[in-house]
Amino acid sequence: MAVLGRIVIIIISLLIIIDIVSFKFFSYQFPWILEVSEYLLVLLTLLGVAWLLKEDGHIKLDLLINRLSEKNRTRMEILNSCIGAVISLVITVYGLLATWNLYMRDIKTETILEIPRSLLIVVVPVGFLFVFIQFIRNLLSAINKLKF
């Protein structure tokens, strides 16, 4: 996910550079570049969320957590992973249902490119599926920690 995120950042940067150079030297802007960049920013966010969870980079209440014993900290980690996994699974399932609904009705964006909305929305359930998997991995790791 981190590698894909880096690729998306490079693509966004190149698109913006192309748009600036074409406007500066040829007085022409590509009207679709802003739209594609916006879609890629959403994709970047959803690609990065599972990686950030794996790296333990999300915001925590360190002031509270640091006061707990190691055993209670692990219990909090288990509870957090359970809640996160359930929420991620719910978002994944409903995201897939929404994507399928948009696909079946062939709904398109009302923008320059007229992209099928299902292609734009599918990144949400896919991204949260990876978040769900990471929460399960964190849960199993915390359970193993608690056993020892």
N, C-alpha and C positions, 0 to 999 in steps of 0.2 A: 504494500500500500504506500509506503514512504517513497519507493522508487517511482510508482505511478504518479504520486503527488508532485515529485520533482519534475517529471516530464510535463505535467500539466502547467506548472509554473513557467517552464521554458517556453511552451507553446503560447501561453498568454503573453509573455514578454515579447516574443517574436511577432505576434499579431499586432501588438501595440506599436512596436518599432516600425513595422511595415506601414501601418496607418499613418504614423507621424511623418515618416520619410515621404510617402506618396503625397501627403497633403503639402508638405514643405516644398518639395521640388516639382510636383505636377499639379498642385492645387486640386487634388482629387482625394476624397476619402471613401473607403470601402464601408458602406452602410451596415454591413453584416458583422463587422469585426467587434463592435461593442456588444452586440447580442451574443455572439459566440463566447466572448470573454466573460460575460455574466454567467452563462451556463457552466463554463469551465470553473469559475470560482465556486459555484455550488458543488460541483463534482470534487474539487480540491478539498473543500471542507469535509465532505462525507468520506473521502479517502483517508484523510488524516485523523479522523476521530478514533478509529480502531487502533491505529499505530500509537497515538498519544496515550490511549488506555494501556496498551502493552508496555509503554515506556514509563508508566505511572506518572504522567505529566499533567493530569487533571488537578484542579484546585481541590485542596483538602482543608479541613479544619484542624490544622496542625496543633493549635493551641489546646484543643480538646483531646486529640488523639495522643499527643505526647504525654499526657497525664495518665493515660491508661497503662495497665500492665501489658506485657507482651501477649499474654493469653487473651485478654479482653480486646486488645488491638486486632488480633487475628479473628476473634469473633465478630468484631465490627466489619472487618474485611469480608467475612463470609456473608454477613447480612447485606452489606453494600453490593456484593457481587450477585446475590440472589435477586435483590430489587432491580438492579441494573439489567440483569438477564431477562427478567420478566418484562420490563418496560421495552427493552430492545426487541424482544420477540413480538410483542404486541404491535410495535411500530412496523416491524418487518412484515407481519401478516397483513395488517391493514394497508400498508404501502403496496404490497403485491396485489391486493384486491382493488385498490384504486388504480394501479397501473393496468390491470386486466380490464377494468371498466372503461378506462380511457382508450385502450387498444381496441376493444370490441366496438366502441362507438366511433372510432376513427376521428377523435378530436385532435385538431391541430392548433398551434399557437396562432395568435392574431398579430404576427410580427412579420418582418421582412422575409425570413426564411421559411415560415410556415412549417415548422418541424412538428411531427406527431408528439403530443404532450406525453404520451406513454414513454417515449424515449427519454424525456427529461425527468419524469417522475421515478423511473425505475432505479435511478441512482440512490434514492432514499432507502428502499427495502434492501438493496444489495449492500449499501454501506452499513445499515443497521444489522444485517445478518452477520457481518464481520465483527461488529461490536458485540453482538450476542455471543458469538464464538469466543471472543476474548474474555468476556465476563465469565463464561463457563470455565475457561482455562484458569482465570484468576481464582475462581471458586475452588476448583480442584487443587490448585496450589496451596490455598489457604487451609483447606481441609487436611492436606498432607502435613502442613506446618503444625496444625493443632494436634495431630496424632503423636508427633515426636516431642 
